[in-house]
Amino acid sequence: MENKIIETLPKGIVERDLTYPDTRKGGDYFAKGIDCNDHQFEIWYVRNFGWCIPTLDIGGAGRQATRRTYAVKVDTGNVVRIGKGPHVTATHRVYVRESRLKDLQKFLDLRRKGAGDAGSIRDRISTRRAQGQQERAAGNHYWRWNS
């Protein structure tokens, strides 16, 4: 999954953050006092969007070969939908060490906010689909093929 660093990492992430903490030497542990889901996160460089943090996977209809996900853009905080295709030129896993928690906290906060926003978007889409199915089941069609 890890690609060679093609693009400059986002400001606040250093190359050392991309390596798994070596706990054998002591002292280089994951950050304490945070949720275990926050011990690591992914960043993807997407040609059109820049650096993005994947937040919420999008279920595919049999398209398991290419991963699709909601993501949050690092530079703006906007939610986008991206797929794992040729436009993704770099992917990295960032490990949150105790010594780096302060510098990486903004990325964890951004991911958490992006996940909430993505959940709201997904709920809105699902609700709209469910309401459409109810309307069609009741015989209410708002379109005609031959009008």
ChimeraX attribute file (.defattr): number of C-alpha atoms within 10 A of each C-alpha:
attribute: neighborCount
match mode: 1-to-1
recipient: residues
	/A:1	7
	/A:2	11
	/A:3	11
	/A:4	10
	/A:5	13
	/A:6	10
	/A:7	11
	/A:8	11
	/A:9	15
	/A:10	15
	/A:11	10
	/A:12	13
	/A:13	15
	/A:14	14
	/A:15	10
	/A:16	11
	/A:17	18
	/A:18	17
	/A:19	12
	/A:20	16
	/A:21	18
	/A:22	11
	/A:23	10
	/A:24	8
	/A:25	8
	/A:26	8
	/A:27	12
	/A:28	14
	/A:29	18
	/A:30	22
	/A:31	19
	/A:32	12
	/A:33	7
	/A:34	12
	/A:35	8
	/A:36	10
	/A:37	8
	/A:38	18
	/A:39	18
	/A:40	17
	/A:41	18
	/A:42	16
	/A:43	22
	/A:44	24
	/A:45	24
	/A:46	20
	/A:47	12
	/A:48	8
	/A:49	18
	/A:50	15
	/A:51	23
	/A:52	27
	/A:53	28
	/A:54	23
	/A:55	26
	/A:56	20
	/A:57	16
	/A:58	15
	/A:59	11
	/A:60	12
	/A:61	6
	/A:62	7
	/A:63	9
	/A:64	9
	/A:65	8
	/A:66	11
	/A:67	14
	/A:68	19
	/A:69	20
	/A:70	24
	/A:71	27
	/A:72	30
	/A:73	23
	/A:74	23
	/A:75	12
	/A:76	10
	/A:77	16
	/A:78	16
	/A:79	22
	/A:80	17
	/A:81	15
	/A:82	21
	/A:83	16
	/A:84	15
	/A:85	11
	/A:86	9
	/A:87	13
	/A:88	18
	/A:89	17
	/A:90	20
	/A:91	21
	/A:92	20
	/A:93	18
	/A:94	21
	/A:95	23
	/A:96	27
	/A:97	20
	/A:98	17
	/A:99	13
	/A:100	17
	/A:101	18
	/A:102	12
	/A:103	14
	/A:104	19
	/A:105	14
	/A:106	13
	/A:107	21
	/A:108	19
	/A:109	12
	/A:110	19
	/A:111	25
	/A:112	15
	/A:113	17
	/A:114	25
	/A:115	21
	/A:116	15
	/A:117	19
	/A:118	24
	/A:119	15
	/A:120	12
	/A:121	14
	/A:122	15
	/A:123	12
	/A:124	12
	/A:125	11
	/A:126	12
	/A:127	12
	/A:128	11
	/A:129	12
	/A:130	12
	/A:131	11
	/A:132	14
	/A:133	13
	/A:134	11
	/A:135	13
	/A:136	12
	/A:137	10
	/A:138	9
	/A:139	9
	/A:140	11
	/A:141	10
	/A:142	7
	/A:143	7
	/A:144	6
	/A:145	4
	/A:146	4
	/A:147	4
